[in-house]
Amino acid sequence: MTSPAITRRGFIRTATGGMIGGTLLYAFPEGSRARYILADEEPVPGDDEHFWNVVRGQFPLRTEPVFLNNGTIGPSPFVVIDAVTAELESVDRDARYGGWEDVRPKIARFVHADPEEISITHNVTDGINVVACGLPLKNGDEVIMTDQEHAGNAVPWLARARRDGIVIRVISPGWTAAETLERINDAINSRTRVIAVPHITCTTGQVLPAREISTLGHDKGLWVMIDAAHTPGMLPLDVHAIGCDFLTTCGHKWMLGPKGTGFLYIRKDVIGELEPYWVGAGVDTGWDLRAGTITYRDDAHRFDFATQSSALYVGLGAAIDFLYNIGMENVSRRGQALAGRLRGGLRELGERVEILTPDEPGGYGSVVAFRPKNIAFDTLQQSLLNEHRFVTRQVPENGMNCNRISTHIYNVPAEVDRFLEAVRRLV
Ligand SMILES: Cc1ncc(COP(=O)(O)O)c(C=O)c1O
């Protein structure tokens, strides 16, 4: 039965289960706090506070301190938490095995991949290890990376360099997409084999031109791996349109899914080029210990194996439904509206802060980073937390010494305004 408790031009409805407009809704237990929100594919403005306040109400997230650090971890809405707990209980009630597999097609659809191209992982770094360990690289082969990497991308490639003598060539992203492309192009030489860069940097939230990087890499005969830790759930993501060979991400940041979920996209044509190193039940189509043979599956499932948590992956499926029902275009519009408000307010502080996230269209999403002039970045972060009750992330990586603010759909403009006032006082 549906209960259209809130109806606004037909966009928003809350439901206790059943069908609305042909969309199947989960039936939530009696008294559940979870509600589905439907935008019915209709555009919702980034500043439609009525709609976004309903969205805010779907999260148990406390309001104090204000959470402005989704780039580290994305708090789940009730609907995800309820899906996880219900599945946990159901598994144990029935002593049931399996279930995590079922989410593969849904993940694939969310990022416009084929299910055969999706490997289920547990975080971003898992996927990076599959690629960094599995590519056939030898001493002297070069990998192009940026000076804005998260440890999760840097460390697996450094380990490969230590083991096999590959060389990591580091570039700094430019302020514009064109500059970044030019720098990558300039770094390519006859020994280059791989470009392994973030789509959205963890340091400043800069969005790199993943599609053009992939085209450039392929024109030069290279493998292209995109660390998309921050993309799905922040921006609509179409891996086939990007055209990269590998893209790795997690469910626990912008997708607002359970912590410890992730997936790796491997373009169909290159699955056979990656040697699986970390393997087990499920990766093969047959093995024989006496004959000493194993035949791997020819899809991306050859890289995930053994027993997993169905509860976490059912929860990830619920997170995908939640985002679908709001609409990824609407989600990213909201993120950009909040980021724009934040950037505008920081600009008004003039010389006292240096904004480090580019403002070129397409060059940013829901994250803004800035470096304060009159106070140390780590002191600022601590004061924001202790005196003003805002959770932010300091960015010491690569000597950036800045502060990163990431807002998501549970944040509201009043929080951004209060945050700006706090920064104004501190800088
Ligand atoms: C760009 C980037 N890559 C990789 C990671 C590592 O993510 P995980 O802990 O899910 O492996 C992060 C985490 O913040 C990140 O920001």
The ligand as a Gaussian input file, in Angstrom:
#p B3LYP/6-31G(d) Opt

LIG

0 1
 C       40.858000       8.990000      -4.361000
 C       40.818000       7.859000      -3.362000
 N       41.306000       6.654000      -3.710000
 C       41.278000       5.622000      -2.863000
 C       40.766000       5.750000      -1.595000
 C       40.761000       4.562000      -0.686000
 O       39.445000       4.124000      -0.488000
 P       39.150000       2.737000       0.273000
 O       39.437000       2.970000       1.699000
 O       37.711000       2.468000      -0.015000
 O       40.039000       1.719000      -0.331000
 C       40.247000       6.978000      -1.188000
 C       39.686000       7.157000       0.161000
 O       39.403000       8.223000       0.625000
 C       40.288000       8.067000      -2.088000
 O       39.835000       9.270000      -1.733000

